[in-house]
Amino acid sequence: MAEGRDLNNPAERRRLQRELKRDIRFADVLAGESLEFVTTWGLFSPRRIDDGTRLLLAHAEVRPADRCLDLGCGYGPIGLTFARKAHQGRCTLVDKDFVAVEYSRRNAELNGLANVDCLLSNGFAQIAERRFDVIASNLPAKVGRELLYTYLLDAWDQLNPGGRLYVVTITGLRRFIERGFREVFGNYDKLKQGRDYTVAVARRASD
């Protein structure tokens, strides 16, 4: 982006600064829902919806009255798509990055979604009192055993009976995810395996 620019020139440096700090805007259709997004550098996949998120949204089931959680929401593509589908329910979007939370909040407003809460939380720590029918996460490629099991155990606690946990990961982690799902939930269902990403769901048994 800076190629061909004279960054020894103060005016050119200021122009580049303004350009880099300017919001990025784009629109997309996710799982049949038209949404607009404003993003910024430093957030995950700021110029386009990443393939893992798109794959998860193509296979997650969300009902009109569901209460949903987007864990690690970034600028909000999963949670806001869920909010459109669960128009009689409510969606909580959480991230440990305050910039992500701010942009997910802006995107909820941009798309006229009032059934959304965007909150700063380290995993489930700041939302321990909430219960959900659907939890979804685009898990980072470097998720370790300790963090994965923290998420899975907290998800089991906070899912309503019959609730679903959807995750998308790089395909190389599918066995790791399957083992964790089976140990914590007692079940695992691979919804879609591609070359790069795999979507899976676990269900909390009805009491």
C-alpha positions, 0 to 999 in steps of 0.5 A: 500500500505504501509502495511508490509513495515518498514517505519522507514527505510529511504530507504523503505520510499524513495522507497514508495515515488517514487512508489506513485509519479510514473505515473499511466498508462492504456488503455481503449476503450470509445464509440468505441475509443481506448485511452491511459491515464497517471494519478496520485494520487489526480485526480478523478478515477486515475486507471480506467475510472469511471462508470459515465464517461463511461455511459455518453460517451455511450449516448452522440452524437458527430458529426464530425465537432462539437465544444465540451467542457469537463467541469471539465475534470480531466485527459481528458477521456470525452474530448479526446473521443469527440476529436476523434469523432469530428475530423473536430471540436475542443475540449476544456477541462477545469478544475480548478485543474492545475494538471488535466489540465497538465495531460489532455494535456499530454494525448492529446499528448499521443493520437496524438490529435491536435484538443484539448485545455486544459485550467485552468478555474474555470467553464466557467470563462476563456473561456467566448468568446468560443461557443460550439455545445456540452458541457459535464460534470461529475458533482460532487455528492456534486454540490450545487444549486448555482454552478449548476445554474452557470454552466447551465446559462453559458452553455446556453449562450455559446451553439450554437443554437441547441447545447446539454448539457450532464451531468452524476450525481449520480441517487439521484440528477436526480430530482435536475438536471431535475428541473434545466434543465427545468428552464434554458433550457426549456427541459430535456431528461433522456437518461439513468438511472441506479442504481448509475448514470443517464445521461441527456441532455438539448438542446438550442433551435434554434434561 
